[in-house]
Amino acid sequence: MKPLVFDSRDLGQTEEFLSQAYARMRIGGDVESPHTRISRQVMGSVSFDRLQLEYAMSFDVHPLGKVCLCTVESGSIVNQVAGQEQDTFGPGDTVLFAPPDRPYVGEIRRSRYDIIMFDPALLQQVAGAVPGRRPDLVRLVGHRPVSAAAGRHLQRTIAYLRDSVLADPDLADEPLVVSTAGQLLAASVLSALPSNAAADPSGMDRHDAHSQTLRRAIAFIEDHADMAIGVADIATAVRVSPRALQYAFRRRLNLTPLGYLRQVRLARAHAELGSSDPAETTVTAVAARWGFFHPGRFAQAYKAAYGRSPSDTLQGSFSG
């Protein structure tokens, strides 16, 4: 999909576009012909926007309904979310620009920056919260990374998804790649930013983390490995809490549920490579169909599991 590009020197047009692309807002500018350029790419429920403002733009924005991240390349951004103190972001910063449910105001001062937005449900899928159970819902509780290293990791994840996955139409069009990439972004956000997702399993969670729970979860994963599923989906299917599910896998297999799902998908990719004609498919295409969008990491995981490269398996399937 080609990027959507907006380029205007009309403040009214810019306000209308921003209100449609983000949320209803009022903006102002400090020059007569304010130049705004925005390029948007979309991958599933995740959008990647590159913005360049050659003026100081004030803004007053209604709640977005989405998790909104911001990485600043140049200039500065003054931002204040309702109920929080004002903060200023500058070059090199990667922050939570706004939570889904709060309005925010501020000023963008002649800045080049990226906005990354995604559905909050991705946080629930990765952390294992079950929609509808309010105490389980995951929330981000701070807007700056917990450490410089965490911030750099989040920046690298965003850059890779934007510049490598989205830039390759064959990857960006694969449903499992879209699902896995979205989960990777959400996991990186939960790792980098303060949240309420670190609670230990309760006594009931520990009680539910028995072998029958694990067997049912494994059966569900095996039957749905070709679908976009997360921890919440698996937990709902086996009728336990996400924390009980996580605990069962960790205690009995020393894996996470999503780690086991990756193993199953790797096995499905192995089977497909072994039965495919190398004249009609490629390792990259098979990997992408099973949600693996990083060729090097796929090859490493494959060789560790099967003792040979995926290309050897594909070529060997029709040899002799």
ABEGO torsion letter per residue (X at the ends): XBBBBBBBABAAAAAAAAAAABBBBBBBBABABBBBBBBBBBBEABBBBBBBBABBBBBBBBBAGBBBBBBBABEBBBBBBBGBBBBBBBBGBBBBABBAABBBBEBBBGBBBBBBBBBAAAAAAAAGBBBGBAAABBBBABABBABAAAAAAAAAAAAAAAAAAAABAAAAABAAAAAAAAAAAAAAAAAABBBAAABBBBAAAAAABBAAAAAAAAAAAAAAAABBBBAAAAAAAAGBBAAAAAAAAAAAAGBBAAAAAAAAAAAAAAAAAAABBAAABBAAAAAAAAGBABAAAAAAAAAAAAGBBAAAAAAAAABX
